[in-house]
Amino acid sequence: MLKIATWNVNSLRVRLPQVLRWLDENQPNLFALQETKVEDEKFPHTAFKESGYNVIFTGQKAYNGVAILSREPPQNVLKQLPLADADQKRFIAATYSISNGNNPFDLRLVNLYVPNGEAVGSEKYIYKLQWLKQLEKFLQQEIKQHKYLVILGDFNIAPSSLDVYDPIKWEGRVLFSEPERMHFGQLISMGFFDALREISQEPNTFSWWDYRTFAFRRNHGLRIDHILITSHLAKYITNCYIDKELRGAQQPSDHAPVIAAFKDVP
């Protein structure tokens, strides 16, 4: 069984005990983190090593930051989206040799923290759309080179009305505007599959809830954290779900982990 997970922790320093406990209980092969909000020299790599995980990371103080934890050592690590702003620590990728009995295979993992965009029409929104264009150019080449490719993380895009608690209220707003949804659709058109939609889900399944207005208690959320997979992986997916329990913990992140499981990948 291969288990891959992603979680926007919204500050690794604050959430480290939760992350370590979740690792121990769930034992993913690969675990992508976003919004670690910690400089590289202060990253708690020793704690993950003691838990049996390799870790690669790129970060900055107070915002952004991404990391990948893995049972297998990383290869061909890339810490910057080509042609994107190098000062924004939003991207990390690596290849992992996955043991599967007598049939090991290489899996390429790309971990993203897509810009939020702030508000439609703002400079940050324009930057977000430009960043997504660069991502698409990069992935067009990656999908040609890697049979087993996973793109995951906080996309800051709710791709359809199923992914928003009130589509009418959110229509035209950042995270659910048409240009953002079109960029997500471009990834699907390339040949990626939305892992969560490969598995039957309950209605109103979300991964992010605002800290304000009792949003989690009312389940006023959005699904903006995603795991996208190639067809070669989609054939072997057995489960994909969102672990809402952590969102109800003390001092929670405003996001919940998303987990995908695969069986008998050749």
PyMOL commands that set and color helices and strands:
alter all, ss='L'
color gray80, all
select helices_A, chain A and resi 12-26+40-42+45-50+123-145+161-163+167-170+178-190+195-198+215-218+231-234+244-248
alter helices_A, ss='H'
color red, helices_A
select strands_A, chain A and resi 2-8+30-34+54-58+66-70+75-78+91-98+105-113+149-154+193-194+208-209+221-222+225-229+237-242+258-262
alter strands_A, ss='S'
color yellow, strands_A
deselect
rebuild
show_as cartoon
